[in-house]
């Protein structure tokens, strides 16, 4: 996402579709990381199988480190920084026109406070984790009540009541949360509120587009750090480029080694051509056959030499008219051309 370099006629406020895009990227990160871990776990199960089994906790811990770095260094979450957005300590009033000296004066006040950073971490990492765990528990407990035969005897009635209460409350709580999101989205789209999420309003934080001054300020603050402190920051900052490239390479390799890959399709075609059975050899005319060679032509009955009527196929591969070949086989019990044994029941009519 390109950074807005000038504050002319364009507003710093991002559109709702930009916010949806970064939210969608956030939702895609967790299954992508889980898929990557599952692929690596097949190669190194001794070290990674526990991470796969506790993926939600591992992902939340990793995102806590990543989001903390981006919120402190760029005033934005990881996906917001990827799309050129930032979080801002919302001021009491908005500037109506470009004023460089006012922008510089208010730039320090736009920076997130420590409480806003901690609150953003809690809602950015904690809420998705709690929603994922709640959905997982609902999928496990959401079935019908187990019968007395299969019910765990060690579970107390209190635990059962908690599970029953959770199964009843979770759908309504999730519906209420989604309805709240929809309400804020509609109000944000019609400029009724500067916040598209309720916790942003609680923290007094709004989302804006990054400007050139924001990038310069972030680069200046990074220059004052020592080399040892720069290395973790550089590694975390490189995620914006490394993660999409890694996911692209992973999906490409998955496609390349899948059954839909043209490489495997070519190899399968070569194997099929090598193992394909050749057609059976044509049975030639027997030397003692009374059928003349000039009657062995396409579309003619070898016995009469007339055009085929009710074409009938013999197991030897030759086609005759039904009446003539029926009489011949009934009398001689063999093929007129090859003299191979043939029964009446082996005659097959050919439908043209």
Long-range contacts (C-beta under 8 A, 24 or more apart in sequence): 1-82, 1-83, 1-84, 1-85, 2-84, 3-84, 3-209, 3-210, 3-211, 3-212, 3-214, 3-215, 4-84, 4-209, 4-210, 4-211, 4-212, 5-211, 5-212, 6-98, 6-212, 7-98, 7-103, 7-211, 8-98, 12-208, 12-209, 12-211, 13-194, 13-206, 13-208, 13-209, 14-85, 14-207, 14-208, 14-209, 16-185, 16-188, 16-189, 16-196, 18-83, 18-85, 19-85, 19-188, 19-196, 19-207, 21-83, 22-77, 22-79, 22-80, 22-82, 22-83, 22-85, 23-79, 25-79, 25-82, 25-83, 26-77, 26-79, 26-128, 29-63, 29-79, 29-243, 30-55, 30-59, 30-128, 30-132, 32-247, 33-59, 33-62, 34-59, 35-250, 36-246, 36-247, 36-250, 39-250, 56-129, 56-132, 56-133, 56-136, 57-129, 59-129, 60-125, 60-126, 60-128, 60-129, 63-124, 63-125, 64-121, 64-125, 65-236, 66-236, 66-239, 67-120, 67-121, 67-124, 67-125, 68-117, 68-121, 69-232, 69-233, 69-236, 69-237, 70-236, 71-112, 71-117, 71-120, 71-121, 72-117, 73-218, 73-221, 73-222, 73-233, 73-237, 74-210, 74-214, 74-218, 75-110, 75-111, 75-112, 75-214, 76-210, 77-120, 77-124, 78-239, 78-240, 80-207, 81-210, 81-240, 82-240, 84-209, 84-210, 85-207, 85-208, 85-209, 85-210, 86-207, 86-208, 86-209, 86-210, 86-214, 87-112, 87-116, 87-120, 87-205, 87-206, 87-207, 87-208, 88-112, 88-205, 88-206, 88-207, 88-208, 89-113, 89-116, 89-204, 89-205, 90-194, 90-204, 90-205, 90-206, 103-213, 104-213, 107-213, 107-217, 112-205, 115-203, 116-203, 116-204, 116-205, 119-199, 119-202, 119-203, 119-205, 120-203, 120-205, 123-197, 123-199, 123-203, 127-199, 131-174, 134-170, 134-174, 137-166, 137-170, 138-166, 138-167, 138-170, 138-171, 141-166, 141-167, 142-167, 282-317, 283-316, 283-317, 283-318, 283-337, 283-338, 283-340, 284-338, 285-337, 285-338, 286-337, 286-338, 286-339, 288-339, 289-336, 289-337, 289-338, 289-339, 290-336, 291-336, 291-337, 296-337, 301-325, 302-336, 302-337, 303-328, 303-336, 310-349, 311-349, 311-350, 311-352, 312-347, 312-348, 312-349, 312-350, 313-347, 313-348, 313-349, 313-350, 314-342, 314-346, 314-347, 314-348, 315-340, 315-342, 315-346, 316-340, 316-342, 319-350, 322-347, 322-349
